[in-house]
Amino acid sequence: MKRLSLTAWIFVAMLAGITLGAAFPNIGKAEWMGAIANVFLRLIKSIIAPLIFGTLVYGIAGTGSVKTMGRIGIKAILYFEVLTTIALALGLGAVNLLRPGEGMTLERSAAETGLPQSGPTLSATLDHTFPASVIDAMARGDVLQIVVFSFLFGAACAAIGAKAGPVVTFCKSLSEVMFRYTKYVMYLAPIGVGAAMASTIGSKGLGVLLGLGKLILTLYGTLLIFVFVVLGAVAIIARIPVRAFIRAAREPFILAFSTASSEAALPVALENMELMGVPGHIVAFVLPTGYSFNLDGSTLYLSMASLFVAQAAGIHMALSQQLLMMLTLMLTSKGVAAVPRASLVILAGTLATFGLPLSGVALLLGADALMDMARTSVNLLGNCMAAAVVARWEGVDLSSTARSEVPAAQASA
């Protein structure tokens, strides 16, 4: 009998967790069940800082050219902006067409949400981007600040050449060690994912899967359209080998969906995209940077959720107001991926800016866990596609690399 792949075990564990949480809610609500899930997530978080630092510094210094990395950065940012704009527009179009908020009422006050009532300003975002201490940034798991420091550190290594040899060699060894460390941690993934699902369903009930059903179905349907139509078109235009991409992205995608955590999927995504044939320096730069600037799933959700609240409150927003809101979301959604419930924080700020009832956040809070799973997994998929597109833009022939077969073989091991 063919052995189940790790991806299959994760999927089985996710279904088992849902079943356990629904059938035995007391077990799901038990502290030890949540603790098991937290152990897995904490181990994953321990990977992030050293892995990003090692891979990005070695990747940049390995190119020997700061100019090359600058060119890659410009291409990545341009791609990010185009795709997030499409995601925002698609979300607005879907919520205007299907109007999931009609017929609902807002009853709870903003104070009951316990969430900030204003989003980050542009100046605050810029100030947050640059670390005062890389040790502090690593301790907090602030991906954006780690990327900025690692980029500058790697550029300095590239600029001084041979003198930085020992540092670059150390970073190469560090990245290889962290990939092996990731492999060990991933053996615990099915247990961690199953416990996380059991804890969520046990504590919140199956109602979290049923509440706000129309909005949830609208979000999932729109995200499917984005994945198959938009990302599919991108793959065709950029000539990305679809089968190899699916093999590389499926395991981190399932991890991101089942844990609703981008951090849980990042180490596996970094490794699998490099095994697919995307050069290490591109993967190490584009994926972590995309976690702050290419949140396709989150931006689509934000545009949809903002107008959903207006519909639920019976407030009509003109097209000009909707377009202004879309431009606001394009700015305020940058650089906040590491903030817990970042999308709800940004949503609260957007509602306050446009005079919409902040009690809408409370309305969405009950079903946010399920919607967070969808938007997080699409964020991850969009960033994997971004890495592949930038690689093709740089002239890398992904279809000719034999390494595209490695993720599938690895997953079945």
N, C-alpha and C positions, 0 to 999 in steps of 0.2 A: 504494500500500500504506500502511495506517495505521501511523504511527510508533509504536514501542514507548514506553510511559511509563517514567519513571524507576523506578517500582515494579516494572515488568516486567523492566527491566534488572537491578535488584538481585536479583530472584528467579533470573534466568538466571545471573548471576554466582555466586550461592550454589551452584547445582547444578554449574556448571563448576568451582568450587573444590573441591567434594566429589569430583568425578570426577578432577581433576588430582591431589589429595592421595592418592587411592586407587591410581591407575594409576602415578603417579610419586612415591612417598613421599620420595625423595631431594630432589626439587625442593620439595616441601611443607615438608621439614625445613630447607631452606636459610635462612640468616640473613636474606638479602635479602627472602624472602617474608614473614617475620614483620615485617620493618622496614616493608614497604609497608603492611601492616595497621596498624602502630603509627602511621605518619604520618597516616593518616586519623583514627584515634582521637584523636591529639594535637590535630589541627586542630579536631575536634569539641569537645574539652575546652576549647580556647581561647575558644570561643563562650559557654560556660555562664555564667561570672561576670558579664561585662558585659551579657549579654542579660537575665539574671534581675534584675540591679540596675536597668537601664534600664526594663524593662517593669513591674516591680513598683512602683518609685518613681513613675513616670508614672501608672500605673493608680490607685494610692492617692491621690496628689495630685490627679489628674484628677477623682476623685469629689467632692473638696472636703469629705469627711465621714469622720472617723475612726470614727464610729458605724456607718456603712455597712460598713466593712471589718471591724469587730468582729462585726457580725451575720453577715457572710459567713464569717468564721473559725469561729464557733460552729456554723453549719450544716455547714461542711466537716468539722470534727472529728467531729460527730455521725454524719455519713454514713460517714466513715472507720471509726469503731468498729463500726458495724452490719455493714458489708461484710466487714471483717477477721474479725469473730466468725463470720459465716457461712462464710467460707473455711476457718477453723480447724476448725469443726464438720464441714464437708464432707470435709476431709482425713482427720479421725479416722474418720468413717463409712466412707469408701472403704477405708482400710487395715484396719479391723476386718472388713469384709465380704469382701475379696479376699485378705487375709493374704499379701502378696507376700514377706514375710521368712521364712516357714516353710521349713524344709529347708536353710537357709543356715548357714554357720559363720563365726565371727569368729576370725581367726588373727593379725592384726597388732596390735601394742601401740599405746597412745596416743602414745608418744614418736615413733613412725614417721610420724605424720601431720604433725608439724611445725606444728601449729595450737594456739592458746591452748586451755586446758582449762577456762576459765571465761568466762562471758558478762559483759557490762557490767551494773553495778548501776543501780538507778533514780537514785541520787544522781549516779553518773558520767554517765548519760545527760543529766540536767538540767544538769550542769556543762558538758557538751559542747555543749549547745544554744546557749549565748550566747557570742559571739566576744569575745576580748580584743582582737583586731585584725582588722578586716575585710580588710586587705591580706593578712594571713596566711591567713585563711579563703579568700579568692579564689585565692591561690597554691596552696593545697592542694585547691581545688575542693570545699570542704565546703558542699554545697548548703543544708543546714539552717541553718548559721550565716549564710550569705549572705542567706537568706530573712528571718531574724530581724532582721538589721541593716537590710535594705532596707525591711522593714515599718515599723520604728521611724523610719527616715530619711524615708520617704514620709509617715508620720503627722505628723512635725514640719513637713514642707513644707506639708501640708494645713492645719495649725494656724495658720501664720503668714501664709497667704494670698498676696497679690500680691507680697510681698517675695521669695518663693521662685520667682517666675516664671522668671527666667533658669535656675535649676537644673532646674525641671520641663521647660522647653523643651529643655535639653541632654539630659535623660533620654529625652525623646520622640525626639529626633534620634538618640541613641545606639541606641535599640531599633530604629529603622528601618534604620540602618546595619548593625546586627548581623543583621537578617533578610536583607538583601541579601548580607552576608558568608556567611551560612548557605547561601544559594542557590548561591554559587560553590563552597563546600566540598562540597555535595551532588553536584556533577558528578563528584566522585571516589568517590562511594559505591559504585558497582558494582565498581570496582577494589579498594577497601579491603575490601569484604565478601568478594569472591572470594578475595583473598589470605588473609584471616583463616580462611576455611573450609579452604583448601588447607593452611595451616600447622597447623591443629588436626588434620585427618585424617592429614596426612603424618607428624606427630610421634607421635600416639597410635594411629593406625590405625583401620580400620573397627570394631575391637573396641569403641571408645567408643560406637558406635551399637548394639552388640549386647549388651554386658555389662549385667548386672542388668536384663535385658529385662523381667521381670515388673513390677518397680518402675517402670521407665520408662513402660511401657504403662499402668500404673495411674495414674501421675501425669498423663500426657497425657490419658487418658480423663476423669479427674476435673476437670482444668483445662478441658476442652471442655464438660463439664457446667456448670461455674461460668460460663463465658463465655456459653453459649447459654441456659441456664435462669435463672441468677441475674441476670447482667447484662441478659439479654433481658427478664426480668420488670421489672427496674429501668427499662429503656428504655420499656416499655409503660406502667408506672405514672406515670413522669415525663413521658410523651408526648414522647420524644426522636425526631426524624425519623431512622429507622434508616439509610436510604440515604445521607443526608448525613453521618451519623456514620461509616459505613463508609468513605466516600470520604476523610473527614478523618483517620481513624485507620489506614488500611491501610498507608500508607508508613512512618510511625514504628513501627508494629507489626512490619513485616518487618525494619526496621533493628534494632529491639531484639532480635528473634529471631536474626537472622543474626550479630550482633556480641556478643550476650549482655551488652550495655551499655545501661543506662538513659540514660546521658549522651549516647550517640550519637543517640538518638531524641528527646531533650528539645527541641532547637531547632525541629525540624520539627513536633513535636506542638504546641508553643506557637503557632507560626504558623498551622497548619491549623485548630486549634480556634477561633482568633480569626476566621479566614476563614469558618468555618462559621456564625459569628454569636454565639459566646460573648463577652461583653464582655471587653475587654483586662484590666481590673483583676481580674476573676474568674479568667481563665486564668493570669495572672501570679502569683496567690496560690495557687490550688488545685493546679495541676500540680506546682510545685517542693515545696510542703508535702506533697503526697501521696507524693512520693518517699521521705519519711521516715516517714509515718504511715499510708499506705494501700497497703501491699505485699501485695496480695491473693494473687498467685502465690507469693510467698516464704512467707507465713504458712501457706498451704495445704500447701506442700511441707514446712515445718518440722514441722507436726503429723503428717504422713504419715511423714516420715523418722525421727522420734523413736520412733514405735511400730514402725516397720519394724526398727529396731535391736533393740528389745526382742524382737520375734518371732524375728529371726535368732539371738539369744542364748538363746532358749528361756525368756525371763522373762515371766511373766504379770503384766499391769498391770490392776488393778481399775478399774471405770468412774470411781470417785471420784478415783483417781490420774490418770487420763487427763484428767478435767475440771480438776484442779489444774494439770496440765501445760499445758493449753490457756490457762488464766488467766496462767500464768507467761510463755508465749510471747507473749501479747498485750502484756505490758509490755516484755519484753526485746527484742522485734523492732522497737521504735520508735527512730528516729533513728540508724540504723546503715547506711543505704543506701550511703553513700560509702565504707564499709570494703570493701577487696577480699575477695571470697568471704565476704561478710557472713553469708549464710545458714549456712555451715559454722562460722563463729565462734559464732553463736548456738546452733547445734545442739550443738556441743561443750560449751557452758555448760549447756544443758538436760540433756544426758546425764549430766554430772557431778552436777547438782542432784538428779536422780532415781535415782542409783545405777546407771545403765545403762553398759555397757562403752564406753569412749571409742574403742576400736578400731573401732567402728561407723563413725566418721568416715572411717577409711581405706577401709573397705568401700565407702563411697559416693563416694569421691574420684575413682575411675577414670571413673565415668559422670557426674560432676557437670557437666562442660562441656555435655553434651546437655540435662540437666535444668535447668541455669542458663538456657539459651536459652528454654525454655518458661516458666519462672516470671518471667523478666525481661519477656518480651513481654506476659504477662498483667498484670504490675504496671503496665506502660505503658497497656494498654487500660483497666484499672480506673481509672486516674487521668484518662484522657480522659473516661470516662463520668462520673466525679465532677465534673469541670468543667462538663459539660453539665447534670448534675442540679442543681448549685448555681445555675446560670444560670436553669433553669426554676423553681427554688424562689424565685428573686428576681423572677420574673414576666416573664422574657425569652421571647418567642415565637420559638423557633428555626425553626419550620416556615415562617414568613413571610419569612425573610430571603433575599434573592437571593444573598447571599454564599456560601450553602451549595453553590453550583455551582462556586465558584472552585478548591477543592483539586483537583477532578477535571480541570478545564481546565489547572491549573498542572502537574499530574503528567504530563499528556500532551504538554506543551510541549517 
